[in-house]
Amino acid sequence: MDRNPVFLNKKLVIVIIVLFLAVFAITAIGENVERENTFLNNNIQTPPDISSSYENLGGNWLTGWDIEIWVIATDETSGMDRLEIYFNDELKEIVNGPECVFVWKFHYPPKPNIILKAVAYDLAGNRTEESLNLNELDVNIHSIDNFFNKYLQNIF
């Protein structure tokens, strides 16, 4: 019975069909997962949110001020990848992870030409940036209270 050419051909046809279906199923599953990941990443178009604030820690217009700057990047939709901080277009620091918080204390001399730029990237590949020209800061006003109120509202 095993030597019957018709029976052998049926076995061969069944093996070929099973192999074809297995390859087709594996390929279809892989393409479906790839399409689903692309769909998820392409449909999250919400860029990250950057909040920045500063506080005058002391000083005067003649000698300069001691300033503390806070930058926080958040993304509730897809999560944060990283926050890049630039000082006069030169990369100063990269903060990675889900909580991107940057705090910097420094002496701010009278009338400097300083621009601080924050660039935030989320896990979906979206990007947003915010620049802070230190020449435009009103160092006589403390904005830290408003900043924390806004930050706490985002958390709760």
Stockholm file with secondary structure:
# STOCKHOLM 1.0

chainA/1-156         MDRNPVFLNKKLVIVIIVLFLAVFAITAIGENVERENTFLNNNIQTPPDISSSYENLGGNWLTGWDIEIWVIATDETSGMDRLEIYFNDELKEIVNGPECVFVWKFHYPPKPNIILKAVAYDLAGNRTEESLNLNELDVNIHSIDNFFNKYLQNIF
#=GR chainA/1-156 SS CTTCHHHHHHHHHHHHHHHHHHHHHHHHHHHHHHHHHHHHHHHCCCCCEEEEEEEEEEEETTTEEEEEEEEEEECTTTCEEEEEEEETTEEEEEEESSSEEEEEEEEECSSCCCEEEEEEEETTSCEEEEEEEGGGCCTTSCCHHHHHHHHHHHHC
#=GC SS_cons         CTTCHHHHHHHHHHHHHHHHHHHHHHHHHHHHHHHHHHHHHHHCCCCCEEEEEEEEEEEETTTEEEEEEEEEEECTTTCEEEEEEEETTEEEEEEESSSEEEEEEEEECSSCCCEEEEEEEETTSCEEEEEEEGGGCCTTSCCHHHHHHHHHHHHC
//
